[in-house]
């Protein structure tokens, strides 16, 4: 199969190898082939050829009720420069979306994949850059997932859905017109490298006013030696005897209504681990002028809290040094931007300190670079230390950017001014790290004990005075 060919064929109960060969037991053998003109995506000196196959589901009878569900499946086979498979994905999905109509009512609609699917921007990924599966379909709609890798596992990181309410076939009377982007954390657990993830049963991913439904999923990122593994990792919803299932259907609705979904298997959310610590630096000419070591985690509050760990392996540092101000800008894979601005203040006629003055956060759509959300706070007065020294705080700290965005820092050490010999100067520790920190509860206990003794003595003195007043003469 060459890059850019899109095949429409019967969906499987069994697996139907591409291109266009029906699964065993299929009663339909006719296929329709549509060719789209796409080019291999380029990244540096590498080129990636991507092939996609779309297959049409046969009408299925659901739950004994006379109703039919139709959708498309998409198969993406991403090739590296040597034409070897580096990422394979085969899955089905649909989207349930609630939108506001012109008369102020909220309506439900269903967005399905169409036959004109493209896959611009998909990349293999490597040890320092996340893999990306990206598809575009219909009238300006797109979906993507970036997949990160560590020494032993790979895992979906963020799912980005962009739906276009200018598509009047799906949103006939939407009040808001134009593209709407929804970013959500992939809830599935990590998968061992050289293992293919399989999930026949449907599962849901909910965010804001959307429900994304996935089923018949087969995916392996960072494929080794160009061959998809035969070793499987099944989702919790699947059992050894489970067969591929089709999720409930919901037709496009043109009046306000409530969409009811049959319960889908769910798993308890896995706690997000602390972020890895990254080392960042800036130079002025050939001299290092800014040093920072920190683990960063964003907490973005939407309908549900979203925790984003900044990956040092995919983060690039930029910024500017100065005598009285310095700025560090961190860019994690062109999807998350964080900026820290430091300034110098005079604490006395001869003493100067630096401090954190401003933090700004921007989340971007990885596909087109558009801004999903941004936040800024320029009223900080934290992380202060004497000029010529560094500031250190190993414990977790929280920077409140606005009511919806927080930045958590771990293992922080930073020196924005007067760096010498590419090394941190002597550090001033935060109170949380101080060896004297344990004295605080002791001091509080001593004070409380002293107050109790004082009250007791006052009580005794008061009783004696009372007895003296009633003695007989």
C-alpha positions as CSV (number, residue, x, y, z in Angstrom):
1,X,0.0,0.0,0.0
2,X,1.4,3.4,-0.9
3,X,1.1,6.5,1.2
4,X,-2.1,8.4,0.7
5,X,-4.4,5.5,-0.3
6,X,-7.7,5.3,1.6
7,X,-9.6,2.0,1.5
8,X,-13.2,1.6,2.4
9,X,-14.1,-2.0,3.2
10,X,-16.2,-4.1,5.6
11,X,-15.3,-3.9,9.3
12,X,-14.2,-7.0,11.0
13,X,-15.2,-9.3,13.5
14,X,-11.8,-10.8,12.7
15,X,-8.9,-8.7,11.6
16,X,-9.1,-7.6,8.0
17,X,-5.6,-7.0,6.6
18,X,-5.1,-3.8,4.6
19,X,-5.6,-3.1,1.7
20,X,-9.3,-3.8,1.5
21,X,-9.3,-7.6,2.2
22,X,-12.4,-8.5,4.3
23,X,-12.1,-10.5,7.4
24,X,-12.8,-14.2,7.5
25,X,-16.5,-14.8,7.8
26,X,-17.5,-11.4,6.3
27,X,-20.5,-11.6,4.0
28,X,-19.5,-8.5,2.0
29,X,-16.5,-8.6,-0.3
30,X,-17.0,-5.5,-2.4
31,X,-14.6,-2.7,-1.7
32,X,-14.4,1.0,-2.7
33,X,-11.0,2.6,-3.1
34,X,-10.6,6.4,-2.9
35,X,-7.2,7.9,-3.5
36,X,-6.2,11.2,-1.8
37,X,-3.1,13.2,-2.6
38,X,-0.9,13.3,0.5
39,X,2.9,13.7,0.8
40,X,5.2,12.1,3.3
41,X,5.7,14.4,6.2
42,X,9.3,15.7,6.7
43,X,11.1,16.3,9.9
44,X,14.7,17.3,9.7
45,X,16.4,14.8,7.4
46,X,13.8,12.1,8.1
47,X,10.7,11.4,6.0
48,X,7.7,9.5,7.2
49,X,5.3,7.8,4.9
50,X,1.9,7.2,6.4
51,X,-0.8,4.9,5.1
52,X,-4.5,5.0,6.2
53,X,-7.3,2.5,5.5
54,X,-10.9,3.3,6.2
55,X,-13.4,0.4,6.5
56,X,-17.2,0.7,6.6
57,X,-19.1,-1.2,9.3
58,X,-21.8,-3.6,8.3
59,X,-25.3,-2.8,9.7
60,X,-25.5,-4.4,13.1
61,X,-28.5,-5.2,15.2
62,X,-28.0,-3.7,18.7
63,X,-29.6,-5.1,21.9
64,X,-32.5,-6.7,20.0
65,X,-33.8,-3.3,18.8
66,X,-34.2,-2.6,15.1
67,X,-31.5,0.1,14.6
68,X,-28.3,0.4,12.6
69,X,-25.0,1.9,13.4
70,X,-22.5,3.0,10.8
71,X,-19.0,4.3,11.3
72,X,-15.5,4.2,9.8
73,X,-12.3,2.6,11.1
74,X,-8.9,4.1,10.5
75,X,-5.6,2.3,10.1
76,X,-2.4,4.3,10.2
77,X,1.0,2.8,9.4
78,X,3.7,5.3,10.0
79,X,7.1,4.6,8.2
80,X,10.5,5.8,9.1
81,X,13.2,6.9,6.6
82,X,14.1,3.3,5.8
83,X,10.4,2.5,5.0
84,X,10.0,0.4,8.2
85,X,7.0,0.7,10.4
86,X,7.7,2.7,13.4
87,X,4.1,3.3,14.7
88,X,1.0,1.3,13.9
89,X,-2.6,2.2,14.9
90,X,-5.9,0.7,13.9
91,X,-9.0,2.0,15.8
92,X,-12.6,3.2,15.6
93,X,-14.0,6.3,17.3
94,X,-16.9,8.7,17.4
95,X,-17.7,11.9,19.3
96,X,-20.7,13.0,21.2
97,X,-20.8,16.8,21.5
98,X,-23.1,19.2,23.3
99,X,-23.3,22.7,21.8
100,X,-25.4,25.9,22.3
101,X,-27.9,26.7,19.6
102,X,-29.0,30.1,18.3
103,X,-32.0,30.1,20.6
104,X,-29.9,29.4,23.7
105,X,-30.8,25.7,24.0
106,X,-28.1,23.1,24.4
107,X,-28.3,20.3,21.9
108,X,-26.5,17.0,21.4
109,X,-24.9,15.8,18.2
110,X,-22.7,13.0,17.0
111,X,-19.5,13.5,15.0
112,X,-18.4,10.5,13.0
113,X,-15.3,9.9,11.0
114,X,-15.9,10.5,7.3
115,X,-14.3,8.9,4.2
116,X,-12.1,11.8,3.4
117,X,-9.6,11.2,6.3
118,X,-6.0,12.6,6.0
119,X,-3.1,12.1,8.3
120,X,-0.9,15.2,8.0
121,X,1.6,15.8,10.8
122,X,1.9,12.2,12.1
123,X,5.4,11.3,13.1
124,X,7.3,8.3,14.5
125,X,8.9,10.0,17.6
126,X,12.1,9.0,19.3
127,X,13.8,9.1,22.7
128,X,13.6,12.9,22.8
129,X,10.4,13.6,20.9
130,X,6.9,12.2,21.4
131,X,5.3,10.2,18.6
132,X,2.2,11.8,17.1
133,X,-0.9,10.2,15.4
134,X,-2.9,12.9,13.8
135,X,-6.0,12.6,11.5
136,X,-8.1,15.3,9.8
137,X,-11.6,14.6,8.6
138,X,-14.9,16.1,7.5
139,X,-15.4,19.9,7.4
140,X,-12.4,21.1,9.4
141,X,-12.4,18.5,12.2
142,X,-9.2,16.9,13.5
143,X,-8.0,14.5,16.2
144,X,-4.5,13.6,17.5
145,X,-2.7,11.9,20.3
146,X,0.9,12.3,21.3
147,X,2.6,9.2,22.8
148,X,5.7,9.5,25.0
149,X,8.3,6.9,25.8
150,X,10.6,6.1,28.7
151,X,13.2,3.3,29.2
152,X,10.6,0.5,29.4
153,X,7.1,1.7,28.4
154,X,5.2,4.0,26.1
155,X,2.0,5.8,27.0
156,X,-0.6,8.2,25.4
157,X,-0.1,11.7,26.8
158,X,-2.6,14.1,25.5
159,X,-5.6,13.7,23.2
160,X,-6.6,16.8,21.2
161,X,-9.9,17.1,19.5
162,X,-10.8,20.0,17.3
163,X,-14.4,20.2,16.0
164,X,-15.6,22.9,13.6
165,X,-19.1,24.2,14.3
166,X,-19.1,25.8,10.8
167,X,-20.0,22.2,9.7
168,X,-23.7,22.8,9.4
169,X,-24.4,19.1,8.7
170,X,-23.3,18.3,12.2
171,X,-24.0,21.7,13.9
172,X,-26.9,23.1,11.9
173,X,-27.8,26.0,14.3
174,X,-24.7,26.5,16.5
175,X,-24.5,29.9,18.1
176,X,-20.7,29.8,18.2
177,X,-19.1,29.4,14.8
178,X,-15.5,28.2,14.2
179,X,-13.1,25.6,15.5
180,X,-13.3,24.5,19.1
181,X,-10.3,22.6,20.7
182,X,-10.6,20.2,23.6
183,X,-7.5,18.9,25.3
184,X,-7.7,15.9,27.6
185,X,-5.2,13.5,29.3
186,X,-5.2,10.0,28.0
187,X,-6.5,7.8,30.9
188,X,-5.0,4.5,29.7
189,X,-2.1,3.0,31.6
190,X,1.4,2.7,30.1
191,X,2.3,-0.3,27.9
192,X,5.6,-2.2,27.8
193,X,7.8,-1.5,24.8
194,X,7.6,-4.1,22.0
195,X,4.0,-4.8,23.0
196,X,0.9,-4.0,21.1
197,X,-2.1,-2.5,23.0
198,X,-5.5,-4.0,22.2
199,X,-8.9,-3.0,23.4
200,X,-12.0,-4.4,21.6
201,X,-14.6,-3.2,24.0
202,X,-15.6,0.5,24.0
203,X,-14.3,3.0,26.5
204,X,-15.0,6.7,27.0
205,X,-12.9,9.8,27.4
206,X,-14.9,12.8,28.7
207,X,-13.8,16.4,28.7
208,X,-15.8,19.6,28.9
209,X,-18.8,19.2,26.6
210,X,-17.5,16.2,24.6
211,X,-17.5,12.4,25.0
212,X,-15.0,10.5,22.9
213,X,-15.8,6.8,22.3
214,X,-13.1,4.4,21.2
215,X,-13.4,0.7,20.4
216,X,-11.6,-2.1,18.4
217,X,-8.3,-0.3,19.2
218,X,-4.9,-1.8,18.2
219,X,-1.9,0.4,18.6
220,X,1.9,0.1,19.0
221,X,4.2,3.0,19.3
222,X,8.0,2.9,18.8
223,X,7.8,-0.3,16.9
224,X,11.1,-2.2,16.9
225,X,12.7,-3.6,13.7
226,X,9.7,-2.5,11.7
227,X,7.5,-5.4,12.9
228,X,4.4,-5.0,15.0
229,X,4.7,-7.2,18.0
230,X,2.5,-10.3,18.5
231,X,2.7,-9.8,22.3
232,X,-0.5,-8.1,23.5
233,X,-1.5,-5.9,26.4
234,X,-5.2,-5.9,26.8
235,X,-7.3,-3.1,28.3
236,X,-9.2,-3.8,31.6
237,X,-12.5,-3.9,29.7
238,X,-11.4,-6.9,27.6
239,X,-11.5,-10.5,28.8
240,X,-9.9,-13.5,27.0
241,X,-13.3,-14.4,25.6
242,X,-14.6,-11.0,24.8
243,X,-15.6,-10.2,21.2
244,X,-15.4,-6.8,19.4
245,X,-18.4,-4.7,20.5
246,X,-20.1,-1.7,19.0
247,X,-20.9,1.3,21.2
248,X,-24.5,2.6,21.4
249,X,-25.7,4.9,18.7
250,X,-26.9,8.4,18.9
251,X,-28.3,10.1,15.9
252,X,-27.8,13.8,15.2
253,X,-30.3,15.7,17.3
254,X,-31.9,19.0,16.2
255,X,-33.8,19.7,19.4
256,X,-32.6,20.0,23.0
257,X,-32.3,16.5,24.4
258,X,-30.2,14.3,26.7
259,X,-27.9,11.7,25.3
260,X,-27.9,8.5,27.3
261,X,-25.0,6.1,27.0
262,X,-24.9,2.5,28.3
263,X,-22.3,2.2,31.1
264,X,-18.8,1.6,29.8
265,X,-16.1,-0.2,31.7
266,X,-14.0,2.2,33.8
267,X,-10.9,1.9,35.8
268,X,-9.7,3.9,38.8
269,X,-7.6,6.9,37.8
270,X,-3.9,6.3,38.2
271,X,-2.2,9.0,40.3
272,X,0.1,11.2,38.3
273,X,3.7,10.7,39.2
274,X,6.0,13.6,40.0
275,X,7.7,15.1,37.0
276,X,11.3,14.4,36.0
277,X,13.8,17.0,36.9
278,X,15.3,19.0,34.0
279,X,18.5,21.1,33.7
280,X,18.2,24.3,31.8
281,X,20.6,27.1,31.1
282,X,20.9,30.3,29.0
283,X,24.0,31.9,27.5
284,X,25.1,35.4,26.8
285,X,27.7,35.0,24.1
286,X,29.9,32.1,25.2
287,X,29.2,32.6,28.9
288,X,26.4,30.9,30.9
289,X,24.2,33.6,32.5
290,X,21.2,31.6,33.8
291,X,21.0,28.2,35.5
292,X,17.9,26.3,36.5
293,X,17.2,22.8,37.7
294,X,13.5,22.0,38.3
295,X,10.7,19.5,37.8
296,X,7.5,21.1,36.5
297,X,3.9,20.1,36.6
298,X,0.9,22.0,35.4
299,X,-2.6,21.8,37.1
300,X,-5.2,23.0,34.6
301,X,-8.7,23.0,36.0
302,X,-11.4,22.3,33.4
303,X,-14.5,20.2,34.1
304,X,-12.0,17.8,35.6
305,X,-8.4,18.7,36.8
306,X,-5.8,18.0,34.2
307,X,-2.2,17.4,35.4
308,X,0.5,17.9,32.8
309,X,4.1,16.9,33.6
310,X,6.7,18.8,31.6
311,X,9.1,16.4,29.9
312,X,12.7,17.6,30.1
313,X,13.7,15.4,27.2
314,X,11.4,17.3,24.8
315,X,11.7,20.7,26.4
316,X,13.8,23.5,24.9
317,X,15.0,26.5,26.9
318,X,15.1,30.0,25.6
319,X,15.0,33.5,27.1
320,X,17.2,36.5,27.9
321,X,19.7,37.6,30.6
322,X,20.0,41.1,31.9
323,X,21.4,43.1,34.8
324,X,18.1,43.7,36.5
325,X,15.7,41.3,34.8
326,X,16.0,37.8,33.3
327,X,13.5,35.5,31.6
328,X,13.5,31.8,31.1
329,X,11.1,30.4,28.5
330,X,10.5,26.6,28.3
331,X,8.8,25.0,25.3
332,X,7.7,21.4,25.7
333,X,7.1,20.0,22.2
334,X,5.4,23.1,20.9
335,X,2.4,22.2,23.0
336,X,3.2,23.8,26.4
337,X,5.0,27.1,27.0
338,X,6.0,28.3,30.5
339,X,7.8,31.6,31.1
340,X,9.5,32.8,34.3
341,X,10.6,36.4,34.8
342,X,13.0,37.4,37.6
343,X,13.9,40.9,38.8
344,X,16.3,42.6,41.2
345,X,15.2,44.6,44.2
346,X,17.1,46.7,46.7
347,X,16.5,45.6,50.3
348,X,18.9,48.3,51.6
349,X,21.3,50.8,50.3
350,X,24.0,48.2,49.7
351,X,22.1,44.9,49.6
352,X,20.3,43.5,46.5
353,X,18.1,40.4,46.1
354,X,16.6,38.7,43.1
355,X,13.0,37.3,43.1
356,X,10.5,35.7,40.9
357,X,8.2,38.4,39.5
358,X,6.1,36.8,36.8
359,X,5.0,33.5,35.4
360,X,3.0,32.9,32.2
361,X,1.6,29.6,30.8
362,X,0.3,28.9,27.3
363,X,-1.2,25.6,26.0
364,X,-1.0,25.2,22.2
365,X,-2.7,22.9,19.7
366,X,0.2,20.8,18.6
367,X,-1.1,20.4,15.0
368,X,-1.6,24.0,14.0
369,X,0.0,26.1,16.8
370,X,-3.3,27.8,17.8
371,X,-3.7,28.9,21.5
372,X,-5.9,26.6,23.5
373,X,-5.6,28.6,26.8
374,X,-3.2,31.0,28.4
375,X,-2.6,32.5,31.9
376,X,-0.3,35.1,33.4
377,X,0.5,36.4,36.9
378,X,2.9,39.3,37.2
379,X,2.5,40.0,40.9
380,X,4.7,37.3,42.4
381,X,7.4,38.0,45.0
382,X,8.8,34.5,45.6
383,X,12.1,32.6,45.4
384,X,14.1,35.6,46.7
385,X,17.8,35.3,47.4
386,X,20.8,37.5,47.6
387,X,22.3,38.6,44.3
388,X,25.2,36.3,43.5
389,X,23.7,33.3,45.2
390,X,21.2,30.7,44.1
391,X,17.8,29.7,45.4
392,X,16.9,26.1,46.3
393,X,13.8,24.3,47.4
394,X,13.6,20.5,47.1
395,X,10.0,20.3,48.4
396,X,7.0,20.8,46.2
397,X,5.9,24.4,45.8
398,X,2.8,25.8,44.1
399,X,2.5,29.0,42.0
400,X,-1.1,30.1,41.5
401,X,-1.3,31.7,38.0
402,X,-5.0,32.2,38.0
403,X,-8.1,30.4,39.3
404,X,-7.7,27.7,36.7
405,X,-4.0,27.2,36.3
406,X,-1.3,26.3,38.8
407,X,2.4,25.5,38.4
408,X,4.0,22.9,40.8
409,X,7.7,22.9,41.1
410,X,9.9,20.0,42.5
411,X,13.7,19.9,43.3
412,X,14.1,23.5,42.4
413,X,17.4,25.3,42.2
414,X,17.7,28.5,40.2
415,X,20.2,31.3,39.6
416,X,19.1,34.0,37.1
417,X,22.0,36.4,37.7
418,X,25.8,36.5,38.2
419,X,26.5,32.9,37.2
420,X,30.2,32.1,37.5
421,X,32.1,29.2,35.9
422,X,28.9,27.5,34.7
423,X,28.1,26.5,38.3
424,X,25.5,27.4,40.9
425,X,26.6,29.7,43.7
426,X,25.9,28.9,47.3
427,X,22.2,28.2,47.8
428,X,19.7,29.9,50.0
429,X,17.2,27.2,51.0
430,X,13.5,27.6,51.4
431,X,12.0,27.3,54.8
432,X,10.4,23.9,53.9
433,X,13.9,22.5,53.3
434,X,15.6,24.0,56.3
435,X,17.1,21.7,58.9
436,X,15.4,23.9,61.5
437,X,12.0,23.3,60.1
438,X,11.4,20.6,62.7
439,X,11.7,23.2,65.4
440,X,8.5,24.9,64.4
441,X,6.1,22.3,65.8
442,X,8.3,22.1,68.9
443,X,8.1,25.8,69.4
444,X,4.4,25.8,69.0
445,X,4.1,23.0,71.6
446,X,6.3,24.9,74.1
447,X,4.2,28.0,73.7
448,X,1.0,26.1,74.2
449,X,2.4,24.4,77.2
450,X,3.5,27.7,78.7
451,X,0.0,29.1,78.2
452,X,-1.6,26.1,79.9
453,X,0.7,26.5,82.9
454,X,-0.1,30.3,83.0
455,X,-3.8,29.6,83.0
456,X,-3.4,27.0,85.8
457,X,-1.4,29.4,88.0
458,X,-3.9,32.2,87.4
459,X,-6.7,29.7,88.5
460,X,-4.8,28.8,91.7
461,X,-4.2,32.4,92.6
462,X,-7.9,33.3,92.0
463,X,-9.1,30.5,94.3
464,X,-6.8,31.6,97.2
465,X,-8.0,35.2,97.0
466,X,-11.6,33.9,97.1
467,X,-10.9,31.9,100.2
468,X,-9.2,34.8,102.0
469,X,-12.3,37.0,101.6
470,X,-14.5,34.6,103.5
471,X,-12.2,34.0,106.6
472,X,-13.8,34.8,110.0
473,X,-12.3,37.5,112.2
